[in-house]
């Protein structure tokens, strides 16, 4: 039985904790948060306000790092140096510089696993789309499009001010809401040649981070990518991911993968398992990914999302930010 703990009892922990508790091979033995009012958040499970003390007192196999972004690196580092595997919520780091430190941490502790929570890679629709792309049946990729139109009220930032500050969040809509979409775009598109991006604030919230971002990406294989994300929508609409090949067009929307046939009609190919409740748009693959990571720990497998795999999404975000500031195209090789 693997012994697990969760550090950070904010919103996303409500996804992690049930997944841990539902796994018959894992026991949740401790939780940690600086907010003492959360003492009874998980009945019967020891509560700590200091993760250092928890690491000292508990014999742990894995820690779920569900903390605000600026604490991802230091807390992950503390766990890894204690010999504890880490399941890290996205993002990998605040920026490329910090993300590279996590990659270095991973390289220097090859016996310890750092699994990054890019759960949308495990959505059934995306897995199917990747298989179709790899089959070659529909020819080369021509273009990929990712759209995220969500809603975040001012209260979202007021209740947790870290979300609106660059020093603690590392950005806004790109790193907090649309990072998964950027990840899927680059997985489909392949190696990047260049990109041109722009960020903005459409909402008068008085925060430092962007609420809207766009980018045009050119891949080395000749395909192009279009990315658009905003928190200025009136509601949380379904994320849309579209891949156009020489001989076919596929779209993931409303958690369903469809193909446009020659007669112009849409054919449903695959539907994702959906997360119940109001946050259905999160997707339901957290538990799938968490269970897979624990399987990798048990079997000493490397088949999970490593820090080095998650790095590119942070690099794309930084490149979009750089391009927006310079109003110029960014060559990917210039980032190395």
MIDO-595813 format. One record per residue: residue number from 1; x, y, z of N, C-alpha, C in turn. Coordinates in steps of 0.1 Angstrom, whole numbers, plus 2048, in hexadecimal, padded with zeros to 3 digits. Example, Ala and Ser with C-alpha at 12.3 -4.5 7.8 and 13.67 -1.06 7.14 Angstrom:
<1,<884,7C7,84E>,<87B,7D3,84E>,<884,7DF,84E>>
<2,<880,7EA,847>,<889,7F5,847>,<881,800,84F>>
// end
This chain:
<1,<808,7F4,800>,<800,800,800>,<809,80C,800>>
<2,<807,815,7F6>,<80F,821,7F5>,<808,82C,7FE>>
<3,<811,834,805>,<80D,83E,80E>,<80E,84C,807>>
<4,<803,853,807>,<802,85F,800>,<7FE,86B,809>>
<5,<802,877,805>,<7FE,883,80C>,<7FB,88E,802>>
<6,<7F3,897,806>,<7EF,8A3,7FD>,<7F3,8B0,804>>
<7,<7FB,8B8,7FD>,<7FF,8C5,803>,<7F7,8D0,7FA>>
<8,<7EF,8D7,801>,<7E7,8E1,7FB>,<7D8,8DD,7F9>>
<9,<7CF,8E2,801>,<7C1,8DD,801>,<7B8,8E7,7FA>>
<10,<7BD,8EE,7F0>,<7B4,8F6,7E8>,<7AB,8EF,7DF>>
<11,<7A6,8F6,7D5>,<79B,8F0,7CC>,<7A0,8E3,7C5>>
<12,<7AC,8E3,7C0>,<7B0,8D7,7B8>,<7B2,8CB,7C1>>
<13,<7B4,8CC,7CE>,<7B5,8C1,7D7>,<7A8,8B9,7D7>>
<14,<79D,8BF,7D4>,<790,8B8,7D4>,<790,8AE,7C8>>
<15,<799,8AF,7BF>,<79A,8A5,7B4>,<7A4,89A,7B8>>
<16,<7AF,89E,7BE>,<7BA,895,7C2>,<7B6,88B,7CD>>
<17,<7B0,891,7D8>,<7AD,889,7E4>,<7A4,87D,7E1>>
<18,<798,87F,7DA>,<78F,874,7D7>,<796,869,7CE>>
<19,<79F,86E,7C5>,<7A6,864,7BC>,<7B0,85C,7C5>>
<20,<7B7,862,7CE>,<7BF,85A,7D7>,<7B7,850,7DF>>
<21,<7AC,855,7E5>,<7A4,84C,7EE>,<79D,841,7E6>>
<22,<79B,843,7D9>,<795,838,7D1>,<79F,82E,7CC>>
<23,<7AC,830,7CE>,<7B6,827,7C9>,<7B8,81D,7D4>>
<24,<7B5,810,7D2>,<7B7,806,7DC>,<7C5,803,7E1>>
<25,<7CF,808,7D9>,<7DD,805,7DC>,<7E4,811,7E2>>
<26,<7DC,81C,7E5>,<7E2,828,7EB>,<7DA,82C,7F8>>
<27,<7E1,831,802>,<7DA,835,80E>,<7DE,844,810>>
<28,<7D4,84D,812>,<7D7,85B,815>,<7DA,85C,824>>
<29,<7E6,85F,827>,<7EA,85E,835>,<7ED,86C,83B>>
<30,<7ED,877,833>,<7EF,884,839>,<7EA,88F,82F>>
<31,<7E6,89A,834>,<7E3,8A6,82B>,<7E9,8B2,832>>
<32,<7EC,8BC,82A>,<7F3,8C8,82F>,<7EE,8D5,829>>
<33,<7EC,8DF,831>,<7E8,8EC,82C>,<7EA,8F6,838>>
<34,<7EE,902,834>,<7F1,90D,83E>,<7E4,912,845>>
<35,<7D8,90F,83E>,<7CB,913,844>,<7C6,909,84E>>
<36,<7C7,90D,85B>,<7C4,904,866>,<7B5,901,866>>
<37,<7AD,909,85F>,<79E,906,85F>,<79B,8FA,857>>
<38,<7A5,8F5,850>,<7A3,8E9,848>,<7A7,8DC,84F>>
<39,<7A8,8DD,85C>,<7AD,8D1,864>,<7A5,8C5,861>>
<40,<798,8C7,860>,<78F,8BB,85E>,<78B,8B9,850>>
<41,<793,8BE,847>,<790,8BD,838>,<78F,8AF,834>>
<42,<798,8A6,839>,<797,898,836>,<796,890,843>>
<43,<78A,88D,848>,<789,887,855>,<791,87A,856>>
<44,<798,879,862>,<79F,86D,865>,<7AE,86D,860>>
<45,<7B1,878,858>,<7BF,879,852>,<7C6,884,859>>
<46,<7D2,881,85E>,<7DA,88B,865>,<7DC,898,85D>>
<47,<7DB,8A3,864>,<7DC,8B0,85D>,<7E8,8B8,862>>
<48,<7F0,8BD,859>,<7FC,8C5,85C>,<7FA,8D3,856>>
<49,<800,8DD,85D>,<802,8EA,858>,<810,8ED,852>>
<50,<819,8E3,854>,<826,8E4,84F>,<82A,8D8,847>>
<51,<82D,8DA,83A>,<831,8CE,832>,<83E,8C9,836>>
<52,<847,8D1,83C>,<854,8CC,841>,<852,8C2,84C>>
<53,<849,8C6,855>,<846,8BD,861>,<83F,8B0,85C>>
<54,<836,8B1,852>,<830,8A6,84D>,<83A,89C,846>>
<55,<843,8A2,83F>,<84E,899,839>,<857,893,843>>
<56,<858,899,84E>,<860,893,859>,<859,888,860>>
<57,<84C,88A,863>,<844,881,86B>,<83E,875,864>>
<58,<83C,877,857>,<835,86C,850>,<83E,865,846>>
<59,<83C,858,845>,<843,84F,83B>,<83B,84F,82F>>
<60,<83F,857,825>,<837,859,819>,<83D,854,80D>>
<61,<835,84F,804>,<839,84A,7F7>,<837,855,7EC>>
<62,<82C,85D,7EE>,<829,867,7E4>,<822,873,7EA>>
<63,<825,87F,7E5>,<81F,88B,7E9>,<818,891,7DD>>
<64,<80C,895,7DF>,<805,89D,7D4>,<807,8AC,7D8>>
<65,<80E,8B3,7CF>,<810,8C1,7D1>,<805,8C9,7CA>>
<66,<7FC,8CE,7D2>,<7F0,8D5,7CD>,<7F0,8E4,7D1>>
<67,<7FC,8E9,7D3>,<7FE,8F7,7D8>,<7FD,901,7CD>>
<68,<7FC,90E,7D1>,<7FE,919,7C7>,<80B,917,7BF>>
<69,<80B,91D,7B3>,<816,91B,7AA>,<824,91E,7AF>>
<70,<825,928,7B7>,<832,92C,7BB>,<838,923,7C6>>
<71,<830,91A,7CB>,<835,910,7D4>,<837,902,7CE>>
<72,<835,901,7C1>,<837,8F4,7BB>,<846,8EF,7BB>>
<73,<84F,8F8,7B8>,<85D,8F4,7B8>,<863,8F2,7C6>>
<74,<862,8FB,7CF>,<868,8F9,7DC>,<863,8ED,7E4>>
<75,<855,8EB,7E3>,<850,8E0,7EA>,<853,8D2,7E3>>
<76,<852,8D2,7D6>,<856,8C6,7CF>,<865,8C3,7D2>>
<77,<86D,8CD,7D2>,<87B,8CA,7D5>,<87D,8C4,7E3>>
<78,<876,8C9,7ED>,<877,8C4,7FA>,<872,8B6,7FB>>
<79,<868,8B2,7F4>,<863,8A4,7F4>,<86D,89B,7ED>>
<80,<872,89F,7E1>,<87B,897,7DA>,<888,894,7E2>>
<81,<88D,89E,7E8>,<899,89D,7F0>,<897,894,7FD>>
<82,<88A,892,800>,<887,889,80B>,<884,87A,806>>
<83,<886,879,7F8>,<884,86C,7F2>,<875,868,7F0>>
<84,<86D,872,7EF>,<85E,870,7ED>,<85A,874,7DE>>
<85,<853,86B,7D8>,<84E,86E,7CA>,<844,879,7CB>>
<86,<843,881,7C0>,<83A,88D,7C0>,<830,88C,7B4>>
<87,<823,88E,7B7>,<81A,890,7AC>,<817,89F,7AC>>
<88,<81B,8A6,7A3>,<81B,8B5,7A3>,<810,8BA,79A>>
<89,<807,8C2,7A0>,<7FD,8C9,798>,<804,8D3,78E>>
<90,<7FD,8D5,783>,<803,8DF,77A>,<802,8ED,780>>
<91,<80B,8F6,77C>,<815,8F5,772>,<822,8F0,778>>
<92,<82B,8EC,770>,<838,8E7,774>,<83F,8F1,77C>>
<93,<83F,8FE,778>,<846,909,77F>,<840,916,77B>>
<94,<844,921,781>,<83F,92E,77E>,<843,933,770>>
<95,<84E,92E,76C>,<854,932,75F>,<85E,928,75B>>
<96,<865,92A,74F>,<86E,921,74A>,<87A,91F,753>>
<97,<87F,929,759>,<88B,928,762>,<888,91F,76D>>
<98,<87C,921,774>,<879,918,77F>,<876,90A,77A>>
<99,<86F,909,76F>,<86C,8FC,76A>,<878,8F4,767>>
<100,<883,8FA,762>,<88F,8F4,75F>,<896,8EF,76C>>
<101,<894,8F6,777>,<899,8F1,784>,<892,8E4,788>>
<102,<885,8E3,785>,<87E,8D6,788>,<883,8CB,77F>>
<103,<886,8CE,773>,<88B,8C4,76A>,<899,8BF,76F>>
<104,<8A1,8C9,774>,<8AE,8C5,779>,<8AC,8BD,786>>
<105,<8A3,8C0,78E>,<8A0,8B9,79A>,<89C,8AA,797>>
<106,<894,8A9,78C>,<890,89B,787>,<89D,894,783>>
<107,<8A5,89A,77B>,<8B1,894,776>,<8BB,890,781>>
<108,<8BC,898,78C>,<8C5,895,797>,<8C0,88B,7A1>>
<109,<8B3,888,7A0>,<8AD,87E,7A9>,<8A5,874,7A0>>
<110,<8AC,86D,798>,<8A6,864,78E>,<89E,858,795>>
<111,<8A0,856,7A2>,<899,84B,7A9>,<88C,850,7AE>>
<112,<889,85D,7AE>,<87D,863,7B2>,<875,868,7A7>>
<113,<868,865,7A7>,<85F,869,79C>,<858,876,79F>>
<114,<858,87F,795>,<851,88B,795>,<847,88A,78A>>
<115,<83A,888,78D>,<830,887,783>,<828,894,782>>
<116,<827,89A,776>,<820,8A6,775>,<812,8A4,770>>
<117,<808,8AC,776>,<7FA,8A9,773>,<7F5,8B0,766>>
<118,<7F9,8AA,75B>,<7F4,8AE,74E>,<7EA,8A3,74A>>
<119,<7DF,8A3,751>,<7D5,898,750>,<7CD,898,743>>
<120,<7CD,8A3,73C>,<7C5,8A3,72F>,<7CC,89A,725>>
<121,<7D8,897,726>,<7DF,88E,71D>,<7D8,880,71E>>
<122,<7D1,87D,729>,<7CB,870,72B>,<7BC,870,729>>
<123,<7B7,87B,723>,<7A9,87B,71F>,<7A7,871,714>>
<124,<79D,869,714>,<79B,85F,709>,<79A,865,6FB>>
<125,<794,871,6FA>,<793,878,6ED>,<7A1,87C,6E8>>
<126,<7A9,881,6F1>,<7B7,885,6EC>,<7BF,879,6E9>>
<127,<7BE,86E,6F1>,<7C6,862,6EE>,<7C2,85D,6E0>>
<128,<7B5,85D,6DE>,<7B0,858,6D1>,<7B5,861,6C5>>
<129,<7B5,86E,6C7>,<7BA,877,6BD>,<7C8,875,6BA>>
<130,<7D0,873,6C4>,<7DE,870,6C2>,<7E1,863,6BA>>
<131,<7D8,859,6BD>,<7D9,84C,6B6>,<7D6,84F,6A7>>
<132,<7CC,856,6A4>,<7C8,859,697>,<7D3,861,68F>>
<133,<7D9,86B,696>,<7E4,872,690>,<7F0,869,68D>>
<134,<7F3,860,696>,<7FF,857,694>,<7FC,84D,68A>>
<135,<7F0,84A,687>,<7ED,83F,67D>,<7F1,843,66F>>
<136,<7F1,850,66C>,<7F5,855,65F>,<7E9,854,655>>
<137,<7DE,84E,659>,<7D3,84C,650>,<7CD,859,64A>>
<138,<7CF,864,652>,<7C9,871,64D>,<7D3,87B,648>>
<139,<7E0,876,646>,<7EA,87E,641>,<7F1,887,64C>>
<140,<7F8,891,647>,<800,899,650>,<7F7,8A3,657>>
<141,<7FB,8A8,663>,<7F4,8B2,66A>,<7F5,8C0,662>>
<142,<7EA,8C7,660>,<7EB,8D4,65A>,<7EA,8DF,664>>
<143,<7E1,8DD,66E>,<7E0,8E8,678>,<7D9,8E2,684>>
<144,<7DC,8E9,690>,<7D5,8E5,69D>,<7D0,8F2,6A3>>
<145,<7C5,8F1,6A9>,<7BF,8FD,6B0>,<7BA,8F9,6BE>>
<146,<7BD,902,6C7>,<7B9,900,6D5>,<7B2,90D,6DA>>
<147,<7A6,90B,6DF>,<79E,917,6E4>,<799,914,6F2>>
<148,<79C,91E,6FB>,<797,91D,709>,<790,92A,70C>>
<149,<783,929,70E>,<77A,935,711>,<773,932,71E>>
<150,<77A,937,729>,<774,934,736>,<771,942,73D>>
<151,<76B,940,749>,<767,94C,751>,<76D,94B,75F>>
<152,<773,956,762>,<778,958,770>,<774,966,775>>
<153,<76C,966,77F>,<767,973,785>,<773,979,78D>>
<154,<771,986,790>,<77B,98D,798>,<77D,986,7A5>>
<155,<772,981,7AB>,<773,97A,7B8>,<77D,96E,7B8>>
<156,<77F,968,7AC>,<788,95D,7AB>,<796,961,7AF>>
<157,<79A,96E,7AB>,<7A7,973,7AF>,<7A7,979,7BD>>
<158,<79C,97F,7C0>,<79B,986,7CE>,<79C,97C,7D9>>
<159,<796,970,7D7>,<796,966,7E2>,<7A3,960,7E4>>
<160,<7AB,95E,7D9>,<7B8,959,7D9>,<7C1,962,7D1>>
<161,<7C6,96D,7D8>,<7CE,977,7D0>,<7DA,972,7C9>>
<162,<7E0,966,7CD>,<7EC,961,7C6>,<7E9,95F,7B8>>
<163,<7DD,95C,7B4>,<7D9,959,7A6>,<7DB,965,79D>>
<164,<7DB,971,7A2>,<7DC,97D,79A>,<7EA,983,79A>>
<165,<7F4,97D,7A0>,<801,982,7A1>,<80B,97A,799>>
<166,<814,980,791>,<81E,979,78A>,<827,971,793>>
<167,<82B,977,79E>,<835,971,7A7>,<830,964,7AD>>
<168,<823,962,7AE>,<81D,956,7B5>,<816,94D,7AB>>
<169,<811,953,7A0>,<809,94B,796>,<811,948,789>>
<170,<81A,951,786>,<822,94F,77A>,<81B,953,76D>>
<171,<80F,958,76F>,<807,95C,763>,<7F8,95A,766>>
<172,<7F0,95C,75C>,<7E2,95A,75E>,<7DB,94F,756>>
<173,<7D4,952,74C>,<7CC,948,745>,<7D5,93E,73E>>
<174,<7E1,942,73A>,<7E9,938,733>,<7EE,92D,73D>>
<175,<7F3,931,748>,<7F9,927,751>,<7EF,920,75B>>
<176,<7E4,927,75D>,<7DA,922,766>,<7CE,91B,760>>
<177,<7C9,920,755>,<7BE,919,74F>,<7C1,912,742>>
<178,<7CA,917,73A>,<7CC,912,72C>,<7D9,90A,72A>>
<179,<7E0,908,735>,<7ED,900,733>,<7EB,8F3,72D>>
<180,<7E0,8EC,731>,<7DD,8DE,72B>,<7DB,8DF,71C>>
<181,<7D4,8EA,718>,<7D1,8EB,70A>,<7DE,8ED,702>>
<182,<7E7,8F6,707>,<7F4,8F8,701>,<7FC,8EB,700>>
<183,<7FB,8E3,70B>,<802,8D6,70B>,<7FD,8CD,700>>
<184,<7F0,8CC,6FE>,<7EA,8C3,6F4>,<7ED,8C8,6E6>>
<185,<7EE,8D5,6E4>,<7F1,8DB,6D7>,<7FF,8D7,6D3>>
<186,<809,8D8,6DC>,<816,8D5,6D9>,<818,8C6,6D7>>
<187,<811,8BE,6DE>,<812,8AF,6DC>,<80D,8AB,6CE>>
<188,<803,8B2,6C9>,<7FE,8AF,6BC>,<807,8B5,6B1>>
<189,<80C,8C1,6B4>,<813,8C9,6AA>,<822,8C4,6A8>>
<190,<828,8C0,6B3>,<836,8BC,6B2>,<83F,8C7,6B5>>
<191,<84B,8C6,6B0>,<855,8D1,6B3>,<851,8DE,6AE>>
<192,<854,8E9,6B6>,<850,8F6,6B2>,<85B,8FD,6AB>>
<193,<858,905,6A1>,<862,90D,69A>,<861,91B,69F>>
<194,<855,921,6A0>,<854,92F,6A4>,<846,931,6A9>>
<195,<844,93C,6B0>,<837,940,6B4>,<836,94F,6B5>>
<196,<82A,954,6B3>,<827,963,6B5>,<81B,963,6BE>>
<197,<81C,96A,6CA>,<811,96A,6D4>,<80E,978,6D9>>
<198,<803,979,6E0>,<7FE,985,6E6>,<7F6,982,6F2>>
<199,<7F9,98A,6FD>,<7F1,989,709>,<7EA,996,70C>>
<200,<7DF,996,714>,<7D8,9A2,717>,<7CF,9A0,723>>
<201,<7CA,9AB,728>,<7C0,9AB,733>,<7B3,9B1,72D>>
<202,<7A9,9A9,72C>,<79C,9AE,727>,<793,9B2,732>>
<203,<796,9AD,73E>,<78E,9AF,74A>,<795,9B9,753>>
<204,<78D,9C2,75A>,<792,9CC,762>,<793,9C7,771>>
<205,<79C,9BE,773>,<79D,9B7,780>,<7A8,9BD,789>>
<206,<7B1,9C5,783>,<7BC,9CA,78B>,<7C6,9C0,78F>>
<207,<7C8,9B5,787>,<7D2,9AB,789>,<7DE,9AC,780>>
<208,<7E8,9A5,783>,<7F5,9A6,77B>,<7F5,99C,76F>>
<209,<7ED,992,770>,<7EE,987,766>,<7E4,989,75B>>
<210,<7E7,982,750>,<7DF,984,744>,<7D2,97B,745>>
<211,<7C7,981,73F>,<7BB,979,73F>,<7B8,974,731>>
<212,<7C0,978,727>,<7BD,974,719>,<7CB,972,712>>
<213,<7CC,968,70A>,<7D8,966,703>,<7D5,95F,6F5>>
<214,<7DD,963,6EB>,<7DC,95D,6DE>,<7EA,959,6D9>>
<215,<7EB,950,6D0>,<7F8,94C,6CA>,<7F6,945,6BD>>
<216,<7FF,948,6B4>,<800,940,6A7>,<80D,939,6A7>>
<217,<80D,92C,6A6>,<819,923,6A7>,<81C,91D,69A>>
<218,<829,91D,696>,<82D,916,68A>,<836,90A,68F>>
<219,<832,8FE,68B>,<839,8F2,68E>,<843,8EF,683>>
<220,<84E,8E7,687>,<858,8E4,67E>,<854,8DB,672>>
<221,<848,8D4,674>,<843,8CC,66A>,<83A,8D3,660>>
<222,<839,8E1,662>,<832,8E9,659>,<823,8EC,65D>>
<223,<81F,8E4,667>,<811,8E7,66C>,<811,8F4,675>>
<224,<805,8F9,676>,<804,905,67E>,<7FA,903,68A>>
<225,<7FC,90B,694>,<7F3,90A,6A0>,<7ED,917,6A3>>
<226,<7E0,917,6A7>,<7D9,923,6AC>,<7D5,921,6BB>>
<227,<7D9,92A,6C4>,<7D5,928,6D2>,<7CE,935,6D6>>
<228,<7C3,933,6DD>,<7BB,93F,6E2>,<7B6,93B,6F0>>
<229,<7B8,943,6FA>,<7B3,940,707>,<7AF,94D,70E>>
<230,<7A4,94C,715>,<79F,958,71C>,<797,954,729>>
<231,<798,95C,733>,<78F,95B,73F>,<784,965,73E>>
<232,<782,96C,733>,<778,977,732>,<76B,972,72C>>
<233,<769,965,72A>,<75D,960,725>,<752,961,730>>
<234,<746,960,72C>,<73B,961,735>,<739,955,73D>>
<235,<73D,949,738>,<73C,93C,73E>,<748,934,73B>>
<236,<749,928,742>,<754,91F,73F>,<74F,916,733>>
<237,<753,919,727>,<750,911,71C>,<759,906,71A>>
<238,<755,8FC,713>,<75E,8F0,710>,<76A,8F4,709>>
<239,<775,8EF,70D>,<782,8F1,705>,<780,8EA,6F8>>
<240,<786,8F0,6EE>,<785,8EA,6E0>,<793,8E8,6DB>>
<241,<796,8DC,6D6>,<7A3,8D8,6D0>,<7A0,8D2,6C3>>
<242,<7A5,8D8,6B8>,<7A3,8D3,6AB>,<7B0,8D0,6A3>>
<243,<7B0,8C5,69D>,<7BC,8C1,694>,<7B7,8BF,686>>
<244,<7BD,8C6,67D>,<7BA,8C5,66F>,<7C5,8BE,668>>
<245,<7C2,8B2,661>,<7CC,8AB,65A>,<7C9,8AC,64B>>
<246,<7D2,8A7,643>,<7D0,8A8,634>,<7C3,8A1,630>>
<247,<7BF,897,637>,<7B4,88F,633>,<7A9,88E,63E>>
<248,<7A9,897,647>,<79E,896,651>,<79F,8A1,65C>>
<249,<794,8A5,662>,<793,8AF,66C>,<78D,8A9,678>>
<250,<794,8AB,684>,<78F,8A5,690>,<78E,8B0,69B>>
<251,<783,8AF,6A3>,<781,8BA,6AD>,<77D,8B3,6BA>>
<252,<783,8B8,6C5>,<77F,8B4,6D3>,<778,8C0,6D9>>
<253,<76B,8BE,6DC>,<763,8C9,6E2>,<758,8C2,6EA>>
<254,<755,8C8,6F5>,<74B,8C2,6FE>,<74E,8B4,702>>
<255,<75B,8B1,703>,<761,8A4,707>,<75E,899,6FD>>
<256,<75B,89D,6F0>,<759,893,6E6>,<762,896,6DA>>
<257,<768,88B,6D5>,<770,88C,6C9>,<768,889,6BD>>
<258,<767,892,6B3>,<75F,890,6A7>,<768,892,69B>>
<259,<764,88C,690>,<76A,88D,683>,<760,892,679>>
<260,<765,89B,670>,<75C,8A0,666>,<75D,897,65A>>
<261,<753,891,656>,<753,888,64A>,<752,88F,63D>>
<262,<754,888,632>,<754,88E,625>,<747,896,622>>
<263,<73C,891,628>,<72F,897,626>,<72C,8A3,62F>>
<264,<737,8A7,637>,<735,8B2,640>,<72F,8B0,64D>>
<265,<72B,8A3,64F>,<724,8A0,65C>,<72F,89B,666>>
<266,<72C,89E,673>,<735,89A,67D>,<733,88C,682>>
<267,<73D,885,684>,<73C,877,689>,<743,876,696>>
<268,<73C,872,6A1>,<741,870,6AE>,<74A,864,6AE>>
<269,<756,866,6B3>,<760,85B,6B4>,<763,857,6C2>>
<270,<764,860,6CC>,<767,85C,6DA>,<762,867,6E3>>
<271,<75D,863,6EF>,<759,86C,6F9>,<760,86A,706>>
<272,<765,875,70C>,<76C,874,719>,<763,870,724>>
<273,<769,869,72E>,<762,868,73B>,<761,876,741>>
<274,<755,87A,746>,<754,887,74B>,<754,888,75A>>
<275,<759,893,75F>,<75A,896,76D>,<74C,89B,771>>
<276,<746,895,77B>,<738,89A,77F>,<73A,8A8,786>>
<277,<72F,8B0,786>,<72F,8BC,78E>,<732,8C8,785>>
<278,<733,8D4,78B>,<733,8E0,784>,<741,8E3,77D>>
<279,<74B,8DC,781>,<758,8DE,77B>,<75B,8D2,771>>
<280,<751,8CE,769>,<753,8C4,75F>,<75D,8C7,755>>
<281,<760,8D4,753>,<769,8D9,749>,<778,8D6,74D>>
<282,<77A,8D2,759>,<787,8CD,75D>,<78B,8C1,755>>
<283,<781,8B8,752>,<785,8AB,74C>,<785,8A1,758>>
<284,<785,894,754>,<784,88A,75F>,<790,881,75F>>
<285,<79B,886,75A>,<7A7,87D,759>,<7B1,87E,764>>
<286,<7AE,887,76E>,<7B7,888,77A>,<7B9,87A,780>>
<287,<7AE,874,783>,<7AE,867,78A>,<7B6,85D,782>>
<288,<7B3,85D,775>,<7BA,854,76C>,<7C9,856,76C>>
<289,<7CD,862,76C>,<7DC,866,76C>,<7E2,862,77A>>
<290,<7DA,866,785>,<7DF,863,792>,<7E1,854,794>>
<291,<7D8,84C,790>,<7D9,83D,791>,<7E4,838,789>>
<292,<7E6,83E,77D>,<7F1,83A,775>,<7FF,83D,77B>>
<293,<800,848,782>,<80C,84C,788>,<80F,843,794>>
<294,<805,83F,79B>,<808,836,7A6>,<80C,828,7A1>>
<295,<806,824,796>,<80A,818,78F>,<819,818,78B>>
<296,<81D,824,786>,<82B,826,782>,<835,825,78F>>
<297,<830,82A,79A>,<838,829,7A6>,<839,81A,7AA>>
<298,<82E,813,7AA>,<82E,805,7AE>,<836,7FC,7A5>>
<299,<836,7FF,798>,<83D,7F7,78E>,<84A,7FD,789>>
<300,<84E,808,790>,<85A,80F,78C>,<85B,812,77D>>
<301,<850,817,778>,<84F,81B,76A>,<852,82A,768>>
<302,<857,82D,75C>,<859,83B,758>,<84E,841,74F>>
<303,<843,83A,74E>,<839,83D,745>,<82F,847,74B>>
<304,<834,853,74E>,<82B,85E,754>,<830,86B,74F>>
<305,<829,876,752>,<82D,883,74D>,<838,889,756>>
<306,<844,888,751>,<84F,88D,758>,<850,89C,758>>
<307,<859,8A2,761>,<85B,8B0,761>,<860,8B5,753>>
<308,<869,8AD,74D>,<86E,8B0,740>,<863,8B1,735>>
<309,<859,8A8,737>,<84E,8A8,72D>,<845,8B5,72F>>
<310,<844,8B9,73B>,<83B,8C5,73E>,<842,8D2,73B>>
<311,<84F,8D2,739>,<857,8DE,737>,<852,8E7,72B>>
<312,<84F,8E0,720>,<84C,8E7,714>,<840,8F1,715>>
<313,<836,8ED,71D>,<82A,8F6,71E>,<82E,903,725>>
<314,<837,902,72F>,<83C,90E,735>,<844,916,72C>>
<315,<84C,910,724>,<854,917,71A>,<84B,91E,710>>
<316,<840,918,70C>,<837,91E,702>,<831,92B,708>>
<317,<82D,92A,715>,<827,935,71C>,<831,941,71D>>
<318,<83D,93E,720>,<847,948,721>,<84A,94F,713>>
<319,<849,946,709>,<84C,94B,6FB>,<840,954,6F6>>
<320,<834,951,6FA>,<828,959,6F7>,<82A,967,6FE>>
<321,<82E,966,70A>,<82F,972,712>,<83B,97B,70C>>
<322,<846,975,708>,<851,97C,702>,<84C,982,6F5>>
<323,<845,97B,6ED>,<841,980,6E0>,<837,98B,6E1>>
<324,<82E,98A,6EB>,<825,995,6EE>,<82C,9A2,6F1>>
<325,<837,9A1,6FA>,<83E,9AC,6FE>,<846,9B3,6F3>>
<326,<84C,9AA,6EA>,<854,9AF,6DF>,<84D,9B2,6D2>>
<327,<840,9AD,6D2>,<838,9AD,6C6>,<83F,9A7,6BA>>
<328,<847,99D,6BC>,<84E,996,6B2>,<84C,987,6B3>>
<329,<84F,980,6A8>,<84F,972,6A8>,<85B,96C,6B0>>
<330,<859,962,6B7>,<863,95C,6BF>,<868,94F,6B9>>
<331,<874,94E,6B5>,<87A,941,6B0>,<87D,938,6BC>>
<332,<878,92B,6BA>,<879,922,6C6>,<887,91F,6C9>>
<333,<890,91E,6BF>,<89E,91B,6C2>,<8A5,927,6CA>>
<334,<89F,932,6C9>,<8A5,93E,6D1>,<8A2,93C,6E0>>
<335,<899,933,6E4>,<896,931,6F2>,<8A0,928,6F9>>
<336,<8A7,920,6F1>,<8B0,916,6F7>,<8BC,91D,6FE>>
// end
